[in-house]
Amino acid sequence: MEKKVRLEDVLKALKRYDVLEMEDSVIIGDIEIELTSHPSAFLHALQHVLKQHAKPMAEPSALMRGVEAEALIPAKFEVRGEKWLGEVEEVTLGATPSEGGTRAKTVTIGGEKSLPFYFDAPMKNPPVIAVDCFDMPIPLAKAVRVMYEDVMEDTGEWAKKNVEVFKADLVTIHLISTDPAIKDTPPREAAKTVEEVLQAVKVPIVIGGSGNPDKDPAVLEAAAEVAEGERCLIASANLNMDYERIAKAAMSHGHVVLSWTQLDINQQKTLNRYLLKLGVPRESIVIDPTTAALGYGLDYAFTNIERIRISALKGDTDLAFPISCGVTNAWGAREAWMKSSPIKEDSDWGPSALRGPLYEIITGLSLALAGGDMFMMMHPKAAMTVKKVTRMLAGTETEEEGEEERKIENWISWQPSGSS
């Protein structure tokens, strides 16, 4: 807030508080001078004073000589010398016939002994991608909808396309029709959809409800029962619903529990402790600290996940679990799906068909650097990009034909063939 003060008012204030002199004090602000007579004489005197007190500027060449005379400090990349005390739990999703399930393969996440993509300890299990499908057609951003228009009426075909065409490591089935505000599908009917997905694909699956705290426990119980032995990830147990009921259903039927909290490291520790006290094995817990996506507070999610991972590596066993990230949340930002800005004066946002997937890609890659192990995604091209980049960073991506083999531990000094 601007406030004009006359110089005589300042002097009166100083006199009121018995200020006799002010040494090395600076009054910051704009000065307005009202001249009633002889303005030219005043300006001439002011110019004379400024010339006397102005400090001469050093010549640019002199400044540059000073910089060049000093040797630059050599840059050196060093990996942490001492070993971390902790280790992230290793969790396997899915079960093959020999393990009591029907999956063609399993997926293992976690097991880190270092920060993501560092060289002081091998990254045993690279990040994996789960691509979403739903038990009913839902409104989707156009960029996503065009990828699934041919399968949205058939949940099994939707799941199959995610695996066979888009190469998903896992499939997430969202039973959103069970929400009383949508279709209020009964738990037993929703469980049939889970059976359909299990028959359609042979990769591990993630089973999610509608998010309704009153309905989800019954829905997830029924889903866990029909998927017995398949070691699915049950999503999710959280403090806002009957997590005990969900955890017991997962344990009874041989599944893994997703421990979900909302951007609060202390709540995450608390819920994890509750699950362990209920008897959930450590190798059957995956945590989801919530993904606040690009445009919705990605910095909060990144910091929270990074703190959790560093705490685990320092020896905090309450947080030493693989981390799942709901990267699909990137589509909640209006900039990801709106055709253009609703603000007329705003700059051009560019084509939404590219903008939305980029929002999802940036969210996923950012959280991979923070410590994410599994990424639940929606746009198949975004999912494929995150998978390729993270596996390349982990040193597990298949090399192009004729390209020199690259090992993650040699990246610092690696040069392409023919370079000097």
Secondary structure, DSSP 8 states (H G I E B T S, - for coil): ------HHHHHHHHHHTT----SS----S-------S-HHHHHHHHHHHHHHH------HHHHHHHHHTS----------SS--S----EEEE---GGGTS--S--EEEE--SSSTT-SSS--SS--EEEEEEESS-----HHHHHHHTTTTT-HHHHHHHHHHTT--SEEEEE-GGGSTTTT---HHHHHHHHHHHHHH--S-EEEE--S-TTTHHHHHHHHHHHTTTS--EEEEE-TTS-HHHHHHHHHHTT-EEEEE-SS-HHHHHHHHHHHHHTT--GGGEEEE-----TTTTHHHHHHHHHHHHHHHHTT-TTS-S-BEEEGGGGGGSHHHH-SS-SSTTS-----HHHHHHHHHHHHHHHHHHHT--EEEES-HHHHHHHHHHHHHHTT-S---TT-----GGGTTT---TT--
